[in-house]
Amino acid sequence: MAKVKKSPRPKAQTPKGFRDYFGTEVTERTEMLRAIAGVYHRYGFEALESSGVETVEALGKFLPDVDRPNEGVFAWQDDDDNWMALRYDLTAPLARVYAQHRNDLPLPYRRFAMGPVWRNEKPGPGRYRQFYQCDADTVGAASVAADAEICAMLSDCLEVLGIPRGDYVVRVNNRKVLNGVLEAMGVSDEAQSADVLRTIDKFDKVGEAGVRELLGKGRLDASGAYIDGVGLADAQAEPVVAFLTSKGTTNEETLANLRAAVGDSAVGAEGVAELEEIASLLAAQGYGPDRIVVDPSVVRGLGYYTGPVFEAELTFEILDEKGRKRQFGSVAGGGRYDDLVKRFTGQVVPATGVSIGVDRLLAALREKGRIGGTEQGPVIVTVMDKARMADYQAMVAELRQAGIRAEVYLGNPKNFGNQLKYADKRLSPVAVIEGGDEKDRGVIQIKDLILGAKLAENATLDEWKDRPSQYEVPRDALVAKVREILSLYEGET
């Protein structure tokens, strides 16, 4: 009789580009989302939780490659041969939700959404295929007052999370100004316009001289490879250079430089006027250039945004993997996208919003020492007699009702040392002990595990005597004594 071949055991590993999150990491993210949601709510935004799955058709042209819908997203065909996909971001689902429910929603519709998104892209260091986004958007408001409000709200979020003024800046630009620059250059060909915009996007890396070369014949990159340029004459490229170098020492100076850069372009002048209005509205609310500034170097989402664009950047320095100093960089961005809902309704519906990179912000707060370390575990009620489990459960219920995190040891209680090892692994601050003798005398033992660990490291015998880490108290003093010990370590992790 032939042997039946056993199926191999599955490997216990996360899929490539994904990771697991434990205890403190989950708690920190939850607290951050709660804080951001508090700011959004204070501004009058309403929570929305949409489906994690959308049709590929609904996700639309903003995917990397719509001719291959399984590229860029995790997609599959259902029983009706319709393509479905895990959401790529939180904005495309908003457009679908608004178009579907617009008759029942207020106009403008102000919503915020938080949750995971999935991208089928090549993973790398710190770059995962699943990550959290935290968005707020206003749909149906054409006024740039809506854009100014988003910028103010973004500034408030950063400060609520512990990023002080001076450590961040919200930078604002306008896609219409870019269009005005292209018009001033005399560039109307769509492909050439795209080449110019891609070159503008490289300004931070190659500088003014590099942009001039790339707009012209081309340049040698750092590796020695030659990169073909756009092929513009020097005079034709001048408006781009004027635009990229137009940031002045004040918003007023920057706006004046931008007016010169767009020349006679009507759309460019409209963009500059919108930036001027945004700066004025923000100044009226007390948001000066120390927090939010007009900055032409913001060129994000060129194929997506239709008006103002903004980006929050953290300006403090960190050390990279090679020990070099660098700025932390962008943690949030957004802008006006008046064409997105039109895909569903055929009508232009103005919209503006922002997306905060939760994981990036968490990393920033760890760099600043605002969060990090390990979370304090629960109080552990040990089990000295299995037959008296009801007594132990009564103790833990009493602690929980007093607002103290606590649990009864539910493993095998035979070896008491294992119970204390478990408490150490859980980073528990206190263990509660009641054996038969304590029960008969109406007392309990309260063990300060944090102090005990410190004393065990370097305490002398006299210090052990002077600073006992275990206390015998009456049974009815359980909550009071535990609370007293926990108060000694408030704020510690």
C-alpha positions as CSV (number, residue, x, y, z in Angstrom):
1,M,0.0,0.0,0.0
2,A,1.4,3.3,-1.1
3,K,2.2,5.9,1.6
4,V,0.1,9.0,1.6
5,K,2.3,12.0,1.2
6,K,1.8,14.5,4.0
7,S,1.2,18.1,3.0
8,P,4.1,20.3,4.1
9,R,3.4,22.5,7.0
10,P,2.9,26.2,6.1
11,K,5.7,28.5,6.9
12,A,4.9,30.9,9.8
13,Q,6.0,34.1,8.1
14,T,4.3,37.3,7.0
15,P,3.9,37.9,3.3
16,K,6.6,40.0,1.6
17,G,6.0,43.7,2.2
18,F,3.8,43.2,5.3
19,R,4.5,43.2,9.0
20,D,2.8,42.5,12.3
21,Y,2.3,45.1,15.0
22,F,2.3,44.3,18.7
23,G,1.2,45.9,22.0
24,T,2.9,49.3,22.3
25,E,2.9,49.9,18.5
26,V,-0.8,49.4,18.2
27,T,-1.5,51.5,21.3
28,E,0.6,54.3,20.1
29,R,-1.1,54.3,16.7
30,T,-4.5,54.2,18.3
31,E,-3.7,57.2,20.5
32,M,-2.4,59.1,17.5
33,L,-5.5,58.4,15.5
34,R,-7.7,59.4,18.5
35,A,-5.8,62.7,18.8
36,I,-6.1,63.5,15.1
37,A,-9.8,62.6,15.0
38,G,-10.3,65.0,17.9
39,V,-8.9,67.9,15.9
40,Y,-10.9,66.9,12.8
41,H,-14.1,66.6,14.9
42,R,-13.4,70.0,16.4
43,Y,-13.3,71.5,12.9
44,G,-16.7,70.0,12.2
45,F,-15.7,67.1,10.1
46,E,-17.8,63.9,10.2
47,A,-16.4,60.4,10.4
48,L,-16.8,58.0,7.4
49,E,-15.9,54.4,7.3
50,S,-16.1,53.1,3.7
51,S,-15.5,49.6,2.3
52,G,-11.9,48.3,2.1
53,V,-12.8,46.9,-1.3
54,E,-13.7,48.9,-4.3
55,T,-14.3,48.1,-8.0
56,V,-11.3,48.8,-10.1
57,E,-13.5,51.0,-12.2
58,A,-14.2,53.2,-9.1
59,L,-10.6,53.4,-8.2
60,G,-10.0,54.8,-11.7
61,K,-7.2,56.5,-13.6
62,F,-5.2,57.4,-10.6
63,L,-3.8,53.9,-10.3
64,P,-0.3,53.3,-11.7
65,D,-1.6,51.4,-14.7
66,V,-5.3,51.0,-15.5
67,D,-4.7,48.8,-18.5
68,R,-3.5,46.1,-16.0
69,P,-5.7,46.5,-13.0
70,N,-3.8,44.0,-10.9
71,E,-0.7,46.2,-11.2
72,G,-0.3,48.7,-8.3
73,V,-3.3,47.2,-6.4
74,F,-4.3,43.9,-5.0
75,A,-7.0,43.0,-7.4
76,W,-9.1,39.9,-8.4
77,Q,-12.2,39.0,-10.5
78,D,-15.4,38.1,-8.7
79,D,-17.9,35.5,-9.9
80,D,-19.4,38.1,-12.3
81,D,-16.0,38.7,-13.9
82,N,-15.9,42.2,-12.4
83,W,-12.5,43.4,-11.2
84,M,-12.4,44.2,-7.5
85,A,-9.4,45.6,-5.5
86,L,-8.3,46.5,-2.0
87,R,-8.5,50.3,-1.8
88,Y,-5.3,52.1,-2.9
89,D,-6.1,55.3,-0.9
90,L,-9.0,56.9,1.0
91,T,-9.8,59.6,-1.6
92,A,-11.0,57.5,-4.5
93,P,-13.5,55.8,-2.2
94,L,-14.7,59.2,-1.0
95,A,-15.5,60.2,-4.6
96,R,-17.5,57.0,-5.0
97,V,-19.3,57.5,-1.7
98,Y,-20.2,61.1,-2.4
99,A,-21.4,60.3,-6.0
100,Q,-23.5,57.4,-4.7
101,H,-25.1,59.2,-1.7
102,R,-25.0,62.8,-2.8
103,N,-28.7,63.3,-2.5
104,D,-28.6,62.4,1.2
105,L,-25.4,64.3,2.1
106,P,-25.1,67.9,3.1
107,L,-23.2,70.2,0.7
108,P,-20.5,70.9,1.4
109,Y,-19.8,67.4,2.8
110,R,-16.9,67.4,5.3
111,R,-15.6,64.0,6.2
112,F,-12.6,62.3,7.8
113,A,-11.5,58.7,7.4
114,M,-8.8,56.6,8.9
115,G,-7.7,53.1,8.1
116,P,-5.4,50.8,6.2
117,V,-4.7,51.0,2.5
118,W,-2.9,48.5,0.3
119,R,-0.5,49.0,-2.6
120,N,0.9,46.2,-4.7
121,E,4.3,47.9,-5.1
122,K,7.8,46.8,-4.5
123,P,8.5,46.9,-0.8
124,G,11.7,48.4,0.7
125,P,13.2,49.6,4.0
126,G,10.3,51.2,5.9
127,R,8.0,50.9,2.9
128,Y,5.2,48.4,3.3
129,R,2.3,47.2,1.1
130,Q,-0.2,47.9,3.9
131,F,-0.1,51.2,5.8
132,Y,-2.5,53.6,7.6
133,Q,-3.8,56.8,6.2
134,C,-5.7,59.5,8.0
135,D,-7.6,61.8,5.7
136,A,-9.9,64.8,5.9
137,D,-11.7,66.3,2.9
138,T,-14.3,68.9,2.0
139,V,-16.4,68.1,-1.0
140,G,-18.6,70.8,-2.7
141,A,-16.7,74.0,-1.6
142,A,-15.1,76.0,-4.4
143,S,-13.8,78.7,-2.1
144,V,-10.1,78.6,-1.2
145,A,-11.2,79.2,2.3
146,A,-11.7,75.4,2.4
147,D,-8.0,74.9,1.4
148,A,-6.9,77.4,4.0
149,E,-8.9,75.6,6.7
150,I,-7.3,72.3,5.8
151,C,-3.9,73.9,6.2
152,A,-4.8,75.3,9.6
153,M,-6.2,72.0,10.7
154,L,-3.1,70.2,9.6
155,S,-1.0,72.6,11.6
156,D,-3.2,72.0,14.7
157,C,-2.9,68.2,14.3
158,L,0.9,68.3,14.3
159,E,1.0,70.5,17.4
160,V,-1.6,68.3,19.2
161,L,0.7,65.3,18.5
162,G,3.7,66.9,20.1
163,I,5.5,68.5,17.1
164,P,6.2,72.1,18.3
165,R,6.4,75.2,16.2
166,G,9.8,75.5,14.7
167,D,10.0,71.7,14.1
168,Y,7.5,71.7,11.2
169,V,6.2,73.9,8.4
170,V,3.1,73.5,6.1
171,R,4.1,74.6,2.6
172,V,1.5,75.8,0.1
173,N,1.6,76.1,-3.7
174,N,-0.9,76.1,-6.5
175,R,-1.1,73.9,-9.6
176,K,-2.6,76.9,-11.5
177,V,0.7,78.8,-11.0
178,L,2.5,75.8,-12.6
179,N,0.1,75.9,-15.5
180,G,0.7,79.6,-15.8
181,V,4.5,79.0,-16.0
182,L,3.9,76.5,-18.8
183,E,1.8,79.0,-20.6
184,A,4.4,81.7,-20.2
185,M,7.0,79.3,-21.7
186,G,4.8,78.7,-24.7
187,V,4.6,74.9,-23.9
188,S,1.2,73.5,-25.0
189,D,2.2,70.0,-26.1
190,E,0.9,67.5,-23.5
191,A,3.9,65.3,-23.6
192,Q,6.3,68.1,-23.4
193,S,4.4,69.7,-20.5
194,A,4.6,66.4,-18.7
195,D,8.4,66.4,-19.3
196,V,8.7,69.9,-17.9
197,L,6.7,69.0,-14.8
198,R,8.8,66.0,-14.1
199,T,11.9,68.1,-14.4
200,I,10.4,70.7,-11.9
201,D,9.9,67.8,-9.5
202,K,13.6,67.1,-9.5
203,F,14.6,70.6,-8.3
204,D,15.3,69.5,-4.7
205,K,17.7,66.9,-6.0
206,V,19.6,68.6,-8.9
207,G,19.2,72.3,-8.0
208,E,18.8,75.3,-10.3
209,A,21.8,74.4,-12.5
210,G,20.5,70.8,-12.9
211,V,17.0,71.9,-13.9
212,R,18.4,74.3,-16.5
213,E,20.4,71.4,-18.0
214,L,17.4,69.0,-17.9
215,L,15.2,71.6,-19.6
216,G,17.8,72.0,-22.2
217,K,20.0,69.4,-23.8
218,G,20.4,67.2,-20.8
219,R,23.0,66.4,-18.1
220,L,25.2,63.7,-16.6
221,D,23.9,62.2,-13.4
222,A,26.0,61.2,-10.4
223,S,26.7,57.8,-11.9
224,G,28.0,59.3,-15.1
225,A,25.0,58.3,-17.2
226,Y,23.7,60.9,-19.6
227,I,20.0,62.0,-19.2
228,D,18.4,63.5,-22.2
229,G,16.8,66.9,-21.6
230,V,13.5,68.4,-22.7
231,G,15.1,70.4,-25.5
232,L,14.0,73.9,-24.6
233,A,15.9,77.0,-25.5
234,D,17.5,78.9,-22.6
235,A,14.9,81.8,-22.9
236,Q,12.0,79.4,-23.0
237,A,13.2,77.7,-19.8
238,E,13.6,81.0,-17.9
239,P,10.0,81.1,-16.5
240,V,10.6,77.7,-14.8
241,V,13.8,78.8,-13.2
242,A,12.1,82.1,-12.1
243,F,9.2,80.1,-10.6
244,L,11.5,77.6,-8.8
245,T,13.6,80.4,-7.3
246,S,10.8,82.7,-6.4
247,K,10.6,82.0,-2.7
248,G,11.3,85.2,-0.8
249,T,11.8,86.0,2.8
250,T,8.1,86.8,3.2
251,N,4.9,85.6,1.6
252,E,4.4,89.0,0.0
253,E,7.8,88.8,-1.6
254,T,7.2,85.3,-2.8
255,L,3.8,86.2,-4.3
256,A,5.4,89.2,-6.1
257,N,8.1,86.9,-7.6
258,L,5.4,84.4,-8.7
259,R,3.4,87.1,-10.5
260,A,6.6,88.0,-12.5
261,A,7.2,84.3,-13.2
262,V,3.7,83.7,-14.8
263,G,3.9,86.8,-16.9
264,D,0.6,87.5,-18.8
265,S,-0.9,84.1,-18.1
266,A,-4.5,84.5,-16.8
267,V,-4.6,81.1,-15.2
268,G,-1.2,81.8,-13.5
269,A,-2.5,85.1,-12.2
270,E,-5.5,83.3,-10.8
271,G,-3.3,80.8,-9.0
272,V,-1.2,83.6,-7.4
273,A,-4.4,85.4,-6.3
274,E,-5.6,82.2,-4.7
275,L,-2.3,81.8,-2.8
276,E,-2.6,85.4,-1.7
277,E,-6.1,84.8,-0.4
278,I,-5.1,81.7,1.5
279,A,-2.2,83.5,3.2
280,S,-4.6,86.3,4.2
281,L,-7.2,84.0,5.6
282,L,-4.6,82.1,7.6
283,A,-3.0,85.3,8.9
284,A,-6.4,86.4,10.1
285,Q,-6.6,83.2,12.2
286,G,-3.1,83.6,13.6
287,Y,-1.3,81.1,11.3
288,G,1.8,83.0,10.2
289,P,4.7,82.0,8.0
290,D,6.3,80.4,11.1
291,R,3.7,77.6,10.7
292,I,2.3,77.9,7.1
293,V,4.2,79.4,4.2
294,V,3.7,80.0,0.5
295,D,6.5,77.9,-1.2
296,P,6.8,77.3,-4.9
297,S,8.9,74.2,-4.4
298,V,5.8,72.1,-3.5
299,V,5.1,70.2,-6.8
300,R,3.3,67.1,-5.5
301,G,0.5,65.2,-7.3
302,L,1.0,67.0,-10.6
303,G,-1.4,64.7,-12.5
304,Y,-4.0,64.8,-9.7
305,Y,-4.4,68.2,-8.2
306,T,-6.1,71.2,-9.9
307,G,-5.5,74.1,-7.5
308,P,-3.8,74.7,-4.2
309,V,-1.4,71.9,-3.0
310,F,0.1,71.6,0.4
311,E,2.7,69.6,2.3
312,A,3.6,69.3,5.9
313,E,7.4,68.9,6.5
314,L,9.2,68.2,9.7
315,T,12.3,70.4,9.8
316,F,14.3,68.9,12.6
317,E,17.4,66.8,11.9
318,I,17.8,63.0,12.3
319,L,20.7,60.7,11.5
320,D,20.2,58.3,8.6
321,E,21.4,54.7,8.5
322,K,24.9,56.0,7.6
323,G,25.0,58.4,10.5
324,R,24.6,61.5,8.3
325,K,22.3,64.4,9.4
326,R,19.2,65.0,7.3
327,Q,15.8,66.5,7.8
328,F,13.0,64.2,8.6
329,G,10.9,65.4,5.7
330,S,7.3,65.2,4.6
331,V,4.6,63.6,6.8
332,A,1.4,64.8,5.2
333,G,0.1,66.3,2.0
334,G,-2.9,67.2,0.0
335,G,-4.6,69.7,-2.3
336,R,-7.6,70.6,-4.4
337,Y,-8.9,67.9,-6.8
338,D,-12.0,69.3,-8.6
339,D,-12.1,66.5,-11.2
340,L,-12.4,63.4,-9.2
341,V,-16.1,63.2,-8.5
342,K,-16.8,64.2,-12.1
343,R,-15.8,60.7,-13.2
344,F,-19.0,59.4,-11.6
345,T,-21.4,62.3,-12.1
346,G,-20.3,64.1,-15.2
347,Q,-20.3,67.3,-13.3
348,V,-17.4,69.2,-11.7
349,V,-17.6,68.9,-7.9
350,P,-15.0,71.0,-6.1
351,A,-13.1,69.1,-3.4
352,T,-10.0,69.6,-1.3
353,G,-8.3,67.4,1.4
354,V,-5.3,66.2,3.2
355,S,-3.8,62.8,4.0
356,I,-1.5,62.3,7.1
357,G,1.0,59.5,7.0
358,V,0.4,57.9,10.3
359,D,3.5,55.6,10.3
360,R,5.8,58.4,9.3
361,L,4.5,60.6,12.1
362,L,4.9,57.8,14.6
363,A,8.5,57.4,13.5
364,A,9.0,61.2,13.9
365,L,7.6,61.2,17.4
366,R,9.9,58.4,18.4
367,E,12.8,60.4,17.0
368,K,11.8,63.3,19.2
369,G,11.4,61.1,22.2
370,R,7.7,62.0,22.5
371,I,6.7,58.3,22.4
372,G,8.5,55.0,22.6
373,G,9.7,52.5,25.0
374,T,7.5,49.7,26.4
375,E,3.9,49.9,27.7
376,Q,3.3,49.0,31.3
377,G,1.5,45.7,31.7
378,P,-1.4,44.7,33.8
379,V,-1.5,43.9,37.6
380,I,-1.2,40.1,37.9
381,V,-3.3,38.3,40.5
382,T,-1.4,35.1,41.2
383,V,-3.1,31.8,41.9
384,M,-2.0,29.9,44.9
385,D,-4.9,27.4,45.1
386,K,-6.9,26.4,42.0
387,A,-9.9,25.6,44.2
388,R,-10.1,29.2,45.2
389,M,-10.3,30.7,41.6
390,A,-13.5,32.5,42.6
391,D,-11.6,34.5,45.2
392,Y,-8.9,35.6,42.7
393,Q,-11.5,36.5,40.1
394,A,-13.2,38.6,42.8
395,M,-9.9,40.5,43.4
396,V,-9.3,41.2,39.7
397,A,-12.9,42.4,39.3
398,E,-12.4,44.8,42.1
399,L,-9.3,46.2,40.5
400,R,-10.9,46.5,37.1
401,Q,-13.9,48.3,38.6
402,A,-11.5,50.8,40.1
403,G,-10.1,51.5,36.7
404,I,-6.9,49.4,37.1
405,R,-5.8,47.1,34.3
406,A,-5.5,43.6,35.8
407,E,-5.7,39.9,35.1
408,V,-5.7,36.6,36.9
409,Y,-2.9,34.2,36.0
410,L,-4.6,31.5,33.8
411,G,-1.7,29.2,33.1
412,N,-0.7,26.2,35.2
413,P,-0.4,27.6,38.7
414,K,1.7,24.6,40.1
415,N,5.0,26.5,39.8
416,F,4.7,29.9,41.5
417,G,8.0,31.0,40.0
418,N,6.5,30.6,36.5
419,Q,3.8,33.0,37.5
420,L,6.3,35.7,38.4
421,K,8.2,35.0,35.2
422,Y,5.0,35.5,33.3
423,A,4.4,38.8,35.2
424,D,7.9,39.9,34.2
425,K,7.3,39.0,30.5
426,R,4.1,41.1,30.6
427,L,6.0,44.0,32.2
428,S,3.6,43.9,35.1
429,P,4.2,46.5,37.8
430,V,2.5,44.6,40.6
431,A,1.7,41.1,41.6
432,V,-1.0,40.2,44.1
433,I,-0.5,37.1,46.3
434,E,-3.0,35.4,48.6
435,G,-2.2,31.9,49.8
436,G,-4.1,29.9,52.4
437,D,-2.3,31.5,55.3
438,E,-3.0,35.0,54.0
439,K,-6.7,34.0,53.5
440,D,-7.0,32.8,57.1
441,R,-5.5,36.0,58.4
442,G,-7.5,38.3,56.1
443,V,-4.4,39.8,54.5
444,I,-2.8,39.8,51.0
445,Q,0.8,40.3,49.8
446,I,1.3,43.1,47.2
447,K,4.6,42.8,45.4
448,D,6.1,45.9,43.7
449,L,7.7,44.2,40.7
450,I,9.4,47.3,39.3
451,L,11.1,48.1,42.6
452,G,11.9,44.5,43.1
453,A,13.7,44.3,39.7
454,K,15.7,47.5,40.5
455,L,16.8,46.2,43.9
456,A,17.7,42.8,42.5
457,E,20.1,44.5,40.1
458,N,22.3,46.3,42.6
459,A,20.8,46.6,46.1
460,T,22.7,45.8,49.2
461,L,21.1,43.8,52.1
462,D,20.5,47.0,54.1
463,E,18.8,48.5,51.1
464,W,16.5,45.5,50.8
465,K,15.5,46.0,54.4
466,D,15.0,49.8,54.1
467,R,13.1,49.6,50.8
468,P,10.9,46.5,50.9
469,S,9.3,45.6,47.5
470,Q,6.6,43.4,49.1
471,Y,3.9,44.6,51.4
472,E,1.4,42.8,53.6
473,V,-1.9,44.7,53.8
474,P,-5.5,43.9,54.9
475,R,-7.6,42.3,52.1
476,D,-9.8,45.4,51.9
477,A,-6.8,47.6,51.2
478,L,-6.1,45.8,47.9
479,V,-7.2,48.7,45.6
480,A,-5.7,51.5,47.7
481,K,-2.2,49.8,48.0
482,V,-2.1,48.9,44.3
483,R,-3.1,52.4,43.3
484,E,-0.4,53.8,45.6
485,I,2.3,51.7,44.0
486,L,1.2,52.5,40.5
487,S,1.2,56.2,41.2
488,L,4.9,56.0,41.9
489,Y,5.5,55.0,38.3
490,E,3.0,57.2,36.4
491,G,4.5,58.5,33.2
492,E,7.2,55.8,33.2
493,T,7.4,53.1,30.4
